[in-house]
């Protein structure tokens, strides 16, 4: 879509705003909260279905715009519904799929979403890679983020946009809740608007079930390798859980881990670290004070690895990996005869790398930059 420059043109100004962001990042772990907010902003961007352009990302909000004719009532309501449902569907994963017990991960589902939709004249100044919006109507849209609406989640539509929408008369049939009218007085004057509470849209959010990533049928144990890592259990697990970091210590890894679908380790996290290796899915984590187990299965479900991390004492952790394959006489025999020995040697190098890295951290008095917070005596299936 071409972008006008220094020309006043009518445009839709659309702002989804994640509310509760300030309290969220000041009250809880900053690293994980920033990951969560980033994921949510990306989901809002990916949910764009009416050709909105991005002017800028403003911390907890996105400033979208679209030149030309105002969207129809059905387009606008459908866009809001899609963003809202996808936003809350993702947050539900922090109830059903998470492993980390930090404040950010445990309270992510308290975040809420509101929308401001306005229509007016704007100009654009290109600044490096960004198109900066200017004009009185841009200011109006931002000021409407502060209003007297009592609902935590709502869609606010200004009278300017309603008047510009040729099909606004259809709003009772396309909206999920009755329209409510109000106004707000600002130093620039009074702004009339209507709004729609978003609570009824919670009924459209699907119930998330824990996906079954296990291999169906009989699994045959093919190889087992164990080692003692001279580091605490929580440090060892944090290194394991840092999927992108696996390229630094797993023998045979490619330069960069790819196919990572979440920065926060959880049920359903995917990655590929081995050169020419498969994409693996992490699942079935069991966490308690002294033992952590989880399974990683290739997406074709032909083989899996079960990891067990067991606390020996304050500074020693036993790690064990057992590899399984689907029952297949010829493939199982080929693995045992020609591949098993190389796998065992690769494990030995991997454990040595892991131990060396963890020992170096302890010697330098550092922690691994990526941290999964575990609660003592917590047992959960992620």
N, C-alpha and C positions, 0 to 999 in steps of 0.2 A: 504494500500500500504506500503510495507516495505521501510525503509529509510536507505540508505547506510551511513556509518560513516567513515570519514577519508579516503575516497577513491575518487580519481578524476574520475568523470564521466560526459559525455555530458548531458546537460539538457537545457530545455527551461526556460528562465528567462523572466517573464511577470509582468509588473508593470502598473496597472491603477493608475493614479495620478489625484486627484481633485485639479484643479487649481483655484486660487483665495482664497485659504484657509487662508493664512496669513492675508491678508487684511480683510477677512471676520471676523476672530475671534478678531482682534484688533479694528475694527471699530464699531462693533455691540455687543449686549448683549451676554456675553460669555456662560451663561447657555444654552440658546436656540440654539446658534450656535453649541455648542458641541453636543447637542442632534441631530441636523440635520446632522452633519458630521458623527456621529455614525450610524444613520439610513442609510445614503448613503453607508458607508463602508460595512454595513451588507448586503445591497442589492447587492453590487458587489460580495461579498462572496457567497450569495445565487444564483447568476447568473452563478457560475462556472459550466460549463457543459463538460469540457475536462479533468477532474481529476487533476486539479492543486492542489498543496500543498501550504500551507501558511508558509513562513519563519517568517515574522514579519509584523506588521502593523506600519507604519512609519508616524504617525500623520495624514497626508492627503493622504497617498498612501499605497498600499498593495504590498508586495514583494511575488509574487507567483513563483513557480518553478515546473518543471515536468521532472524527469529523463527519459532517453530513447530516442526513435525516435522523431524527430521533428514532430509537427502537420502538417496535410495536409493544403494546402491553404484554402480549404473550411472550415475546422475545425477552423482555426485561425480567418478567417473573420467572421464566424458565432458567435464565442465566443465574439469578439469585439462588434459586432452588438447587441448581447443580453445584454451585460453589459451596453452599451451606451443607448439603448432604455429604459431599466428598470430604469436606473439612472435618465433620464430626465422625464420619466413618473411620478416618485415619486416627482420630483421637481415641476411638474405642480400642484400637490396638494396644494402647498404653494401659488398658484394663485387662485385656485378654492375652497379649503376646509378650509383655515386657518381662525382663529378668532383673534389670537394675532396680534397686530399691531407693534410689536417691529421691530427694524432694521433687525435682523437676519431673522425673518419670512418673512418680506416684500422683502428682497433682496436675498433670497435663490436661486431664479431662475437665478441669475447671475453667479452661480458657473458653472464651465466647467470641462470637462474630457479629458484627453489624455492618450495614451497607449504607452509603450515601450516594444517591443518584441525582444529578443536577444537569441542566441543559442551559448553555449560554455561550457567549462569545469569548474566544480565547485566541491567543497568539502563541507561537512556538519560537524559541531561540535554541538552536542546536549548540550544545556545550559538550565538546569531545564526543563521547558515544551516547549522550543523553539528549532527549528533546525536552527542554525545560518549558513548562506551561506558564503563561503569564495572562493576567486579566482579572478584573473584578470578580468574575464568576468562579475563578479558581479559588479566590479567597473565601467566597461565600461557601463553597463546598467544604473547605477545610474547617471553617467556623462551625458548620453544622455538625461536626463530630462532637461538639459540646452542646448539649441540648437538655431539655427537661423530660424527655421520654423515660418512663419508669421501667420499661422492659430492658433486660440485659441484652437481648438479641432481637434485632428489628431491621427492617429495610425502610429507609426514609427516602421519599421521592418528592422533590420540590414541585411547586405549582408550575414553575417554568417548564419542567420536563413534561408534566401532565398535559399542559396546554399544547406543547409541541408534538405530542403523540397523537396521531390521527385516530388510533384505535383505543384511546383511553376509556372510551365508553364500555369496552369489553372487560374492564378490570374486575367486575364482580364475578365473572365466569372463569377467569384465569388465575386469580389470586387464591391463596390457601387460607386467608383469614379476611374478615371484614376490614375495609379501609377506615382508618381513624385520622381525623384532621387536627392540625394544630399550627402554631406559628412560634417564631422565636425572634426576639428583639436583639439586634446587635448594633454596634456603633455605626455601622454602615446603613442601618435601617431594618425594617421588619421583613422576615422571610416566611412565607406561607408554605406549608408542606403537608403531606399525608404520610402515614407510616403503617407498616404491617408487622405485627409481632411474628417472630420466626418459630416460636415454640411448636406450632402445629406441624412443622416440617420434620420434627424429631421422629414422627411416625413413619417417615420414608427412609430412615436410616436402617440398613439391614442389620440383623443380629449376626455378629461375627462368631464363627465357630473355629476352633483350633483345627487347622488343616492336618490331615493324616499324611505325613511324608514317609511313613515306614514302608519297607519293602514287603509286598504281599508274598505269602507262601513261606517256604522253608529257607532260612538263611544258614550258611555254612561258615563257621569261623575259619579264617584263612591265615591270619598272622596276628601276633600280639607282641607289643614292645612296651617296656616300662623303664622308668628312670627316676632318680631322686633329684629334684631341683632344690638348690640351696636358697630358698626364698619362701616367704609366707604364702599361704594359699590364695589370699585375695590378690596379691601382686601377680602370681602366676596366672590366675584366671583372667585378670584384666589384660594381660598380654595376649592370651588366647582369644579373648573376646574382641580385641582390636583387629578386625579383619584386614584392614589395609596394611597393618604392620607385619602381617604374616610373611610378606616378601622378604623381611629383614632376617628371619630366623629359620624358616622351614626350608629344608634342603630340596633343591630342584624347583624353587619358585621362580616365576617370571619376574621381570623388573618391577612391575606394578600390578597389584591385585585389581582385577576388574569384576564387573557384574555385581558390584556391591549395591544392594537395593535399600539399605538403611545404614546410617552412621552409628546407630545405637543397637548393639547386639540384642537380638530378641528372637522369639520363635518365628521362623520363616525368613530369617536373614540369609541372603545368598552371597556367594563370592566365588571367584576362581583365582587360585594362586599358583597352581602348578603349570609349568610349561606344557602346552598341549593337553592340559588336564580338564576335567569336567567342571561344570558349574555345580557347586554343592549348596545344599540347604541345611541350615542348623535348626534343630528341633528337639523336643522332648527334654528340655533342661530340668534337672532336679537339683535344687540348691538347699543345703543345710549348713550347719556350723562347721562340720568337719569333712564333708564329702560333696563334690559337685560332679554331676554327670550330664553329658549332652551327646547327641548324635548328629552326625553330618552325612547326608545321603546325596548321591549325585541325582540330578533332576530326572535322569532316565530310570532311576530306581533299580540299578543293577548291582550296586554295592554301597556299603556304608561303613563308617568308622564310629565306634563308640568310645568316647573319652571319659576317663574317670580321674579326677583330681582329689587326692586324699591328704588331709593334714596329718603330718607326722608329729611336728611340734611347731613352735613359734616361727622357726626359720627353715623348715624343711617340708617339702611337698612331694608326694609320690604321684607321678603322672603315668597313666596307662592308656594305650590305644589298642583296641581290638578291631581288626578289619573283617567284615563279613561280605560274602557274595551270595547271589541267588544260587540255589542248588542247580548245578549243571555239570554233569560228570566230566565232560571233556575240558571245559573251561577251568573247572576247579583243579583238575590234574595238571593242566598246563601252567597254572599259576604256581602250584607247589613245586613243580619241577624246574621252572625257568625264571620265575619272577620273585618268589618269596625271599630268597637270599638278598637280592638287591633292595627290596623293601626294608628288610631289617637293618641293613647298612645305612640306608637313608634315614630311618628313624634314629639311629645312633647319632648321626651328624646333627639331626634336628634337635634332639634333646641336649646335646652339647652346646649348640648355639643358644638355645633357650636358657640353659643354666648360666652360660657366660654372660649373657645380657642381664639377667636378673641379679647375679652377683655383682656386676659392675654398678648397677643402680644402687644396691645396698651399700657398697663401698663408698660411693660418692654421696650417700645420704639423699638420694633422689627417689621419686616415685615415677612409675610409668605415666606418660602424659595422658593416656586414655585410662579411665577408671570406671569399673563397674562396682557400684556400692552394694554390698551384701549385708543383710541383717542376720545377726546370730539367731540360731534356732528357727530360721525361716525355711520352710519347705514348700516348694510350689512347682507346679508343672506349667512351664511357660507356653 
